[in-house]
């Protein structure tokens, strides 16, 4: 059994508020191989790290992320909702993540819209050592990014519909991976990907028994809210490449 690659889903979001430096630092300390994070643009066009289009769920702000300038977003508390221990934890800029983690581990940047993608590409040009993957559920967005940059690593996220179509699309895009939800993954899907050399990374997996079963079926890794716990389940296996 191979040692799977473990992406920290929004950081170690079981232990710290998602998509914050606290969560990303905890993920690194817990042995994650990569960090998965979500990108939106501020009103002044700066890529910031937050999952939702709106602020209410994970900050003390309200309204759309795009409705506030970066300086306003940086004043928000993005940690107190999770635990008083994290009160005052700020929303990070993508650039802070790149500055801190480039050259240390892989970064999976999930995009929701094309303008954010263009801003991310521009920023990435300043960080040539960054080992990144750009992922999205928006397949039109992925096609448009591929037309702009023929070399950027793209990953196809899958949450509904015809998996055969989605896998074929991943092949057309020369994607670096196919990332299905754990409730949708199946052995024929994995076999179809493995046959063509397309790695499969499943989200979101926090149960060791499920992880081991999927590795035996041929998946390459997982997205996990608790990468340290999942890593311990594979402790005796050889290191990931």
Secondary structure, 3 states (H helix, E strand, C coil): CCCCEEEEECCCCCCCCCCCHHHHHHHHHCCCCEEEEEEEECCCCCEEECCCCECCCCCCCCCEHHHCCHHHHCCCCCCCCCCHHHCCCCCCEHHHHHHHHCCCCEEEEEECCHHHHHHHHHHHCCCCCCCEEEEECCHHHHHHHHHHCCCCCEEEEECCCCHHHHHHHHHHCCCCEEEEECCCCCHHHHHHHHHCCCEEEEECCCCHHHHHHHHHHCCCEEEECCHHHHHHHCCCCCCCC
